[in-house]
Amino acid sequence: PKADKMELIIQKAVELGAYSVVPVAMKRSVVKLDAKKAKAKVERWNGIALSAAKQSKRSIQPEVTEVMTFKQALEYAGKLDKLLLPYECAEGMEKTRKVIEEIGHGESVGIFIGPEGGFDRSELDEAVNAGCEIITLGKRILRTETAGMMLLSVLMYNMEE
């Protein structure tokens, strides 16, 4: 996402309980960062994460990682208990409810939110092969920054004690 949207995503993700935010360069990403710019952005984003953690009284400082490829992000998330990928063409809110309800307290969850241009079909195939559950967030197509906040809010509601 563009700079101001990415900053909002990081701030709200931290407020809603994310332990890390992984920026991912995808086939349909609108913004492309070179290595030098990416390093400076990640430093700034970690400052935003720290500020959001303090504001929301988090006991840990969530990390914003270096920008990864989609393949690297799938490998990085492979150690988590559950991987979710909301997709605008997925059907069945009942499946989404079931998947979310089955996540236990203390389980680690990775969420893959698509770029402004949506997921490429090959990325969806890679995600499924890596163990991602493809879910729907309903009938509406949500913006990148909205989809993550919506899903994090639902998870926080279901998982926090």
N, C-alpha and C positions, 0 to 999 in steps of 0.2 A: 504493500500500500504506500501511498504518498506519505511524506514525512509527518505531517500533522495527524493523519489517521493512524499511522504506526505508533506515534506517541500516545494517542488516546487508547489504542488497543492495549499497549503495555500497561499504562496506568490502571485501566479498568480490570485487566486480567489479574494484576497483582492484588487489587482491592477485593476481587472475587475469589482469591485463594490459590491462584496459579503459583507453582513452585519454580517454574522456568518458562521462558518464552523463547521459542526457536524461530527466528526469521528464516524463511525458506525461499530460495530462488526457484520459481516454477516456470514451466513452459509459457504460460499465459500471464505471468507477472507483468504489470505495467511498468514498475520501477526496476531498473537494473543498476546495481551498485558496483563500482570497481573496488578493488581490494583496499586502496587508500581511503576512499570515502566510507567504505563499510566499517573499517576499524574505528573511525571517528564517530560514526553513527552508533555503533554498539556501545561505545563509552558513554555517549549521551543517553542512550536508552537505559543503560544500567543506572545512571543517575536518576532517571525518571522512576525506575523500579524501586530504588532505595527511598525516594521521596514518598511514593505511594505506599510502600511497606510501613514507613513511619506513621503516615497519616491514618492508615487503617489498623495501626497497632499490631502489625505482624511481628512474630518473634524471630522470624528468619528474613533474610534478604533474598528474594527470588532473583535468579540470574537470567539475563538476556544473553544468549549464546552468540557466537559468531554466526554469520549467515551460512546456511548449509544448502546443499542440493537436496532435492526431494528424496533421493536414494539415501543420502547421508542422514537425513532426518528420520527416515523409517528405521534405519539401523540404530540410531541414537535412542529412539523410542521403543526399540524391541525389548528392552528389559522391563517395561511397564506391564502392569497387570491387564490393562484393557486399552485398546486403541479405537477411537471413534472418528469417523469421517462423515460429517453432514454433507449431503449431496442433493442438489435441487431436483434431480430426476428420480431420487429414491422414493419409494412409496411405502405406506403402512406406518401410520403413527403408532399403531399397536405394537409393532416390532420395536420402535424407538423407545416406547414406555417400558417394555419388557427388558430391553438391554440396559437401560438406565436403572431400573429397579433392582436388577441383579448385581449391580456394583455394590460391594460391601464397604463398610466403614474402614478406612485405612488403606484401601486399595489405591494404587497409582493409576491414573488415567491420562492418556495422551489424546489430544484433540487436534485434528488436522483441518484447518479452515482454508478453503480455496481462495485463490487470488481474485482480483476484480474480474478477470476474464474467465473464471471458472476452471475446474479441473480438466485437463486433457485426458482423453480416454485411456491412454497408456499409463498415466499416473494413477487412475482409478484401479487399473489392473495390478499395478505394482503394490498399491495399498492393500488390496484384497489378499494378494500373495503374501504380504507381510503380516497378515492377521487383523487388519482393520475391519471393524464392523461398519458397514455403510448404513447410515440412518438418515431419516428425514427430520427437518425442523418444522414441518407443516407445509401448507399450500403456498405460502408466500416465498418469494425469492428474497433473501435477506442480503444486505450489504456485508462485505467481509468483516467490517468492524462490528456490525450488529450480531452476526451469527455467533461469533466467539463469546460475546457477552451473554447472549441468550442461553447458550449451552452451559457456560460456566455457572450462571445463576441457577439453572435447573439442577446441576450437579451439586452445588453448594447446598441447596435446599434439601436434596435427598441424602447427602452424605454427612453433613455436619450433625454433631450430637448436641 
